[in-house]
Amino acid sequence: MRLTLVVLASPTGPREWLQPRSIAALLHRAARPEDLLEHVSVSCGPNHVIAGLHTLHPCTDATVPAAMEALVDRALRADPGFAGWHVVPHGRTS
């Protein structure tokens, strides 16, 4: 199993309504079979969310970070409550 971390950033500041369980469910709904998603763990911060995406991809597959960022992006676009949110590109801290 491979763990990929993806950071989601809020455009407007803190969101008290964020619940890790509902964000995990949103990500599961956006997953496609080829994503090989097995489990999602979520940590909510004041202006961001960190999603831990556990997949069955090999640890050596260099395409996985971009694929998981695409999954999260699909999930954000599917929910109007996340309008303006964006994925922080892999390797960047803000």
MODELLER restraints for C-alpha pairs under 7 A, 6 or more apart:
rsr = mdl.restraints
at = mdl.atoms
rsr.add(forms.Gaussian(group=physical.xy_distance, feature=features.Distance(at['CA:1:A'], at['CA:54:A']), mean=6.35, stdev=0.5))
rsr.add(forms.Gaussian(group=physical.xy_distance, feature=features.Distance(at['CA:1:A'], at['CA:55:A']), mean=5.56, stdev=0.5))
rsr.add(forms.Gaussian(group=physical.xy_distance, feature=features.Distance(at['CA:1:A'], at['CA:56:A']), mean=4.82, stdev=0.5))
rsr.add(forms.Gaussian(group=physical.xy_distance, feature=features.Distance(at['CA:1:A'], at['CA:57:A']), mean=6.65, stdev=0.5))
rsr.add(forms.Gaussian(group=physical.xy_distance, feature=features.Distance(at['CA:2:A'], at['CA:54:A']), mean=5.43, stdev=0.5))
rsr.add(forms.Gaussian(group=physical.xy_distance, feature=features.Distance(at['CA:2:A'], at['CA:55:A']), mean=5.20, stdev=0.5))
rsr.add(forms.Gaussian(group=physical.xy_distance, feature=features.Distance(at['CA:2:A'], at['CA:56:A']), mean=6.12, stdev=0.5))
rsr.add(forms.Gaussian(group=physical.xy_distance, feature=features.Distance(at['CA:2:A'], at['CA:57:A']), mean=6.04, stdev=0.5))
rsr.add(forms.Gaussian(group=physical.xy_distance, feature=features.Distance(at['CA:2:A'], at['CA:58:A']), mean=6.63, stdev=0.5))
rsr.add(forms.Gaussian(group=physical.xy_distance, feature=features.Distance(at['CA:2:A'], at['CA:59:A']), mean=5.71, stdev=0.5))
rsr.add(forms.Gaussian(group=physical.xy_distance, feature=features.Distance(at['CA:3:A'], at['CA:52:A']), mean=6.30, stdev=0.5))
rsr.add(forms.Gaussian(group=physical.xy_distance, feature=features.Distance(at['CA:3:A'], at['CA:53:A']), mean=5.56, stdev=0.5))
rsr.add(forms.Gaussian(group=physical.xy_distance, feature=features.Distance(at['CA:3:A'], at['CA:54:A']), mean=4.52, stdev=0.5))
rsr.add(forms.Gaussian(group=physical.xy_distance, feature=features.Distance(at['CA:3:A'], at['CA:55:A']), mean=6.53, stdev=0.5))
rsr.add(forms.Gaussian(group=physical.xy_distance, feature=features.Distance(at['CA:4:A'], at['CA:52:A']), mean=5.76, stdev=0.5))
rsr.add(forms.Gaussian(group=physical.xy_distance, feature=features.Distance(at['CA:4:A'], at['CA:53:A']), mean=5.18, stdev=0.5))
rsr.add(forms.Gaussian(group=physical.xy_distance, feature=features.Distance(at['CA:4:A'], at['CA:54:A']), mean=6.51, stdev=0.5))
rsr.add(forms.Gaussian(group=physical.xy_distance, feature=features.Distance(at['CA:4:A'], at['CA:65:A']), mean=6.35, stdev=0.5))
rsr.add(forms.Gaussian(group=physical.xy_distance, feature=features.Distance(at['CA:5:A'], at['CA:50:A']), mean=6.63, stdev=0.5))
rsr.add(forms.Gaussian(group=physical.xy_distance, feature=features.Distance(at['CA:5:A'], at['CA:51:A']), mean=5.63, stdev=0.5))
rsr.add(forms.Gaussian(group=physical.xy_distance, feature=features.Distance(at['CA:5:A'], at['CA:52:A']), mean=4.62, stdev=0.5))
rsr.add(forms.Gaussian(group=physical.xy_distance, feature=features.Distance(at['CA:5:A'], at['CA:53:A']), mean=6.24, stdev=0.5))
rsr.add(forms.Gaussian(group=physical.xy_distance, feature=features.Distance(at['CA:6:A'], at['CA:50:A']), mean=5.77, stdev=0.5))
rsr.add(forms.Gaussian(group=physical.xy_distance, feature=features.Distance(at['CA:6:A'], at['CA:51:A']), mean=5.22, stdev=0.5))
rsr.add(forms.Gaussian(group=physical.xy_distance, feature=features.Distance(at['CA:6:A'], at['CA:52:A']), mean=6.59, stdev=0.5))
rsr.add(forms.Gaussian(group=physical.xy_distance, feature=features.Distance(at['CA:6:A'], at['CA:69:A']), mean=6.38, stdev=0.5))
rsr.add(forms.Gaussian(group=physical.xy_distance, feature=features.Distance(at['CA:7:A'], at['CA:48:A']), mean=6.89, stdev=0.5))
rsr.add(forms.Gaussian(group=physical.xy_distance, feature=features.Distance(at['CA:7:A'], at['CA:49:A']), mean=5.78, stdev=0.5))
rsr.add(forms.Gaussian(group=physical.xy_distance, feature=features.Distance(at['CA:7:A'], at['CA:50:A']), mean=4.58, stdev=0.5))
rsr.add(forms.Gaussian(group=physical.xy_distance, feature=features.Distance(at['CA:7:A'], at['CA:51:A']), mean=6.34, stdev=0.5))
rsr.add(forms.Gaussian(group=physical.xy_distance, feature=features.Distance(at['CA:7:A'], at['CA:87:A']), mean=5.86, stdev=0.5))
rsr.add(forms.Gaussian(group=physical.xy_distance, feature=features.Distance(at['CA:7:A'], at['CA:88:A']), mean=5.44, stdev=0.5))
rsr.add(forms.Gaussian(group=physical.xy_distance, feature=features.Distance(at['CA:8:A'], at['CA:48:A']), mean=5.46, stdev=0.5))
rsr.add(forms.Gaussian(group=physical.xy_distance, feature=features.Distance(at['CA:8:A'], at['CA:49:A']), mean=5.05, stdev=0.5))
rsr.add(forms.Gaussian(group=physical.xy_distance, feature=features.Distance(at['CA:8:A'], at['CA:50:A']), mean=6.32, stdev=0.5))
rsr.add(forms.Gaussian(group=physical.xy_distance, feature=features.Distance(at['CA:8:A'], at['CA:85:A']), mean=6.73, stdev=0.5))
rsr.add(forms.Gaussian(group=physical.xy_distance, feature=features.Distance(at['CA:8:A'], at['CA:86:A']), mean=5.62, stdev=0.5))
rsr.add(forms.Gaussian(group=physical.xy_distance, feature=features.Distance(at['CA:8:A'], at['CA:87:A']), mean=4.58, stdev=0.5))
rsr.add(forms.Gaussian(group=physical.xy_distance, feature=features.Distance(at['CA:8:A'], at['CA:88:A']), mean=5.95, stdev=0.5))
rsr.add(forms.Gaussian(group=physical.xy_distance, feature=features.Distance(at['CA:9:A'], at['CA:47:A']), mean=6.18, stdev=0.5))
rsr.add(forms.Gaussian(group=physical.xy_distance, feature=features.Distance(at['CA:9:A'], at['CA:48:A']), mean=4.44, stdev=0.5))
rsr.add(forms.Gaussian(group=physical.xy_distance, feature=features.Distance(at['CA:9:A'], at['CA:49:A']), mean=6.59, stdev=0.5))
rsr.add(forms.Gaussian(group=physical.xy_distance, feature=features.Distance(at['CA:9:A'], at['CA:85:A']), mean=5.63, stdev=0.5))
rsr.add(forms.Gaussian(group=physical.xy_distance, feature=features.Distance(at['CA:9:A'], at['CA:86:A']), mean=5.48, stdev=0.5))
rsr.add(forms.Gaussian(group=physical.xy_distance, feature=features.Distance(at['CA:9:A'], at['CA:87:A']), mean=6.28, stdev=0.5))
rsr.add(forms.Gaussian(group=physical.xy_distance, feature=features.Distance(at['CA:9:A'], at['CA:88:A']), mean=6.57, stdev=0.5))
rsr.add(forms.Gaussian(group=physical.xy_distance, feature=features.Distance(at['CA:10:A'], at['CA:47:A']), mean=5.29, stdev=0.5))
rsr.add(forms.Gaussian(group=physical.xy_distance, feature=features.Distance(at['CA:10:A'], at['CA:48:A']), mean=5.65, stdev=0.5))
rsr.add(forms.Gaussian(group=physical.xy_distance, feature=features.Distance(at['CA:10:A'], at['CA:85:A']), mean=4.88, stdev=0.5))
rsr.add(forms.Gaussian(group=physical.xy_distance, feature=features.Distance(at['CA:11:A'], at['CA:84:A']), mean=5.80, stdev=0.5))
rsr.add(forms.Gaussian(group=physical.xy_distance, feature=features.Distance(at['CA:11:A'], at['CA:85:A']), mean=5.75, stdev=0.5))
rsr.add(forms.Gaussian(group=physical.xy_distance, feature=features.Distance(at['CA:13:A'], at['CA:46:A']), mean=6.99, stdev=0.5))
rsr.add(forms.Gaussian(group=physical.xy_distance, feature=features.Distance(at['CA:13:A'], at['CA:47:A']), mean=5.02, stdev=0.5))
rsr.add(forms.Gaussian(group=physical.xy_distance, feature=features.Distance(at['CA:14:A'], at['CA:46:A']), mean=4.60, stdev=0.5))
rsr.add(forms.Gaussian(group=physical.xy_distance, feature=features.Distance(at['CA:14:A'], at['CA:47:A']), mean=4.81, stdev=0.5))
rsr.add(forms.Gaussian(group=physical.xy_distance, feature=features.Distance(at['CA:15:A'], at['CA:46:A']), mean=6.64, stdev=0.5))
rsr.add(forms.Gaussian(group=physical.xy_distance, feature=features.Distance(at['CA:15:A'], at['CA:47:A']), mean=6.99, stdev=0.5))
rsr.add(forms.Gaussian(group=physical.xy_distance, feature=features.Distance(at['CA:18:A'], at['CA:44:A']), mean=6.94, stdev=0.5))
rsr.add(forms.Gaussian(group=physical.xy_distance, feature=features.Distance(at['CA:20:A'], at['CA:42:A']), mean=5.15, stdev=0.5))
rsr.add(forms.Gaussian(group=physical.xy_distance, feature=features.Distance(at['CA:20:A'], at['CA:43:A']), mean=6.31, stdev=0.5))
rsr.add(forms.Gaussian(group=physical.xy_distance, feature=features.Distance(at['CA:20:A'], at['CA:44:A']), mean=6.51, stdev=0.5))
rsr.add(forms.Gaussian(group=physical.xy_distance, feature=features.Distance(at['CA:24:A'], at['CA:40:A']), mean=5.65, stdev=0.5))
rsr.add(forms.Gaussian(group=physical.xy_distance, feature=features.Distance(at['CA:24:A'], at['CA:41:A']), mean=6.65, stdev=0.5))
rsr.add(forms.Gaussian(group=physical.xy_distance, feature=features.Distance(at['CA:24:A'], at['CA:42:A']), mean=6.48, stdev=0.5))
rsr.add(forms.Gaussian(group=physical.xy_distance, feature=features.Distance(at['CA:26:A'], at['CA:75:A']), mean=6.16, stdev=0.5))
rsr.add(forms.Gaussian(group=physical.xy_distance, feature=features.Distance(at['CA:27:A'], at['CA:72:A']), mean=6.39, stdev=0.5))
rsr.add(forms.Gaussian(group=physical.xy_distance, feature=features.Distance(at['CA:27:A'], at['CA:75:A']), mean=5.67, stdev=0.5))
rsr.add(forms.Gaussian(group=physical.xy_distance, feature=features.Distance(at['CA:30:A'], at['CA:71:A']), mean=6.38, stdev=0.5))
rsr.add(forms.Gaussian(group=physical.xy_distance, feature=features.Distance(at['CA:30:A'], at['CA:74:A']), mean=6.22, stdev=0.5))
rsr.add(forms.Gaussian(group=physical.xy_distance, feature=features.Distance(at['CA:30:A'], at['CA:75:A']), mean=5.10, stdev=0.5))
rsr.add(forms.Gaussian(group=physical.xy_distance, feature=features.Distance(at['CA:31:A'], at['CA:37:A']), mean=6.82, stdev=0.5))
rsr.add(forms.Gaussian(group=physical.xy_distance, feature=features.Distance(at['CA:31:A'], at['CA:71:A']), mean=6.12, stdev=0.5))
rsr.add(forms.Gaussian(group=physical.xy_distance, feature=features.Distance(at['CA:36:A'], at['CA:55:A']), mean=5.25, stdev=0.5))
rsr.add(forms.Gaussian(group=physical.xy_distance, feature=features.Distance(at['CA:36:A'], at['CA:56:A']), mean=5.43, stdev=0.5))
rsr.add(forms.Gaussian(group=physical.xy_distance, feature=features.Distance(at['CA:36:A'], at['CA:57:A']), mean=6.73, stdev=0.5))
rsr.add(forms.Gaussian(group=physical.xy_distance, feature=features.Distance(at['CA:37:A'], at['CA:53:A']), mean=6.93, stdev=0.5))
rsr.add(forms.Gaussian(group=physical.xy_distance, feature=features.Distance(at['CA:37:A'], at['CA:54:A']), mean=6.09, stdev=0.5))
rsr.add(forms.Gaussian(group=physical.xy_distance, feature=features.Distance(at['CA:37:A'], at['CA:55:A']), mean=4.46, stdev=0.5))
rsr.add(forms.Gaussian(group=physical.xy_distance, feature=features.Distance(at['CA:37:A'], at['CA:56:A']), mean=6.77, stdev=0.5))
rsr.add(forms.Gaussian(group=physical.xy_distance, feature=features.Distance(at['CA:38:A'], at['CA:54:A']), mean=5.63, stdev=0.5))
rsr.add(forms.Gaussian(group=physical.xy_distance, feature=features.Distance(at['CA:38:A'], at['CA:55:A']), mean=5.23, stdev=0.5))
rsr.add(forms.Gaussian(group=physical.xy_distance, feature=features.Distance(at['CA:38:A'], at['CA:56:A']), mean=6.97, stdev=0.5))
rsr.add(forms.Gaussian(group=physical.xy_distance, feature=features.Distance(at['CA:39:A'], at['CA:53:A']), mean=6.27, stdev=0.5))
rsr.add(forms.Gaussian(group=physical.xy_distance, feature=features.Distance(at['CA:39:A'], at['CA:54:A']), mean=5.06, stdev=0.5))
rsr.add(forms.Gaussian(group=physical.xy_distance, feature=features.Distance(at['CA:40:A'], at['CA:51:A']), mean=6.82, stdev=0.5))
rsr.add(forms.Gaussian(group=physical.xy_distance, feature=features.Distance(at['CA:40:A'], at['CA:52:A']), mean=5.60, stdev=0.5))
rsr.add(forms.Gaussian(group=physical.xy_distance, feature=features.Distance(at['CA:40:A'], at['CA:53:A']), mean=4.88, stdev=0.5))
rsr.add(forms.Gaussian(group=physical.xy_distance, feature=features.Distance(at['CA:40:A'], at['CA:54:A']), mean=6.08, stdev=0.5))
rsr.add(forms.Gaussian(group=physical.xy_distance, feature=features.Distance(at['CA:41:A'], at['CA:51:A']), mean=5.85, stdev=0.5))
rsr.add(forms.Gaussian(group=physical.xy_distance, feature=features.Distance(at['CA:41:A'], at['CA:52:A']), mean=4.89, stdev=0.5))
rsr.add(forms.Gaussian(group=physical.xy_distance, feature=features.Distance(at['CA:41:A'], at['CA:53:A']), mean=6.70, stdev=0.5))
rsr.add(forms.Gaussian(group=physical.xy_distance, feature=features.Distance(at['CA:42:A'], at['CA:49:A']), mean=6.98, stdev=0.5))
rsr.add(forms.Gaussian(group=physical.xy_distance, feature=features.Distance(at['CA:42:A'], at['CA:50:A']), mean=5.79, stdev=0.5))
rsr.add(forms.Gaussian(group=physical.xy_distance, feature=features.Distance(at['CA:42:A'], at['CA:51:A']), mean=4.61, stdev=0.5))
rsr.add(forms.Gaussian(group=physical.xy_distance, feature=features.Distance(at['CA:42:A'], at['CA:52:A']), mean=6.09, stdev=0.5))
rsr.add(forms.Gaussian(group=physical.xy_distance, feature=features.Distance(at['CA:43:A'], at['CA:49:A']), mean=5.77, stdev=0.5))
rsr.add(forms.Gaussian(group=physical.xy_distance, feature=features.Distance(at['CA:43:A'], at['CA:50:A']), mean=5.20, stdev=0.5))
rsr.add(forms.Gaussian(group=physical.xy_distance, feature=features.Distance(at['CA:43:A'], at['CA:51:A']), mean=6.55, stdev=0.5))
rsr.add(forms.Gaussian(group=physical.xy_distance, feature=features.Distance(at['CA:44:A'], at['CA:50:A']), mean=6.50, stdev=0.5))
rsr.add(forms.Gaussian(group=physical.xy_distance, feature=features.Distance(at['CA:65:A'], at['CA:90:A']), mean=6.79, stdev=0.5))
rsr.add(forms.Gaussian(group=physical.xy_distance, feature=features.Distance(at['CA:69:A'], at['CA:87:A']), mean=6.62, stdev=0.5))
rsr.add(forms.Gaussian(group=physical.xy_distance, feature=features.Distance(at['CA:73:A'], at['CA:87:A']), mean=6.49, stdev=0.5))
rsr.add(forms.Gaussian(group=physical.xy_distance, feature=features.Distance(at['CA:76:A'], at['CA:82:A']), mean=5.55, stdev=0.5))
rsr.add(forms.Gaussian(group=physical.xy_distance, feature=features.Distance(at['CA:76:A'], at['CA:85:A']), mean=6.94, stdev=0.5))
rsr.add(forms.Gaussian(group=physical.xy_distance, feature=features.Distance(at['CA:88:A'], at['CA:94:A']), mean=6.31, stdev=0.5))
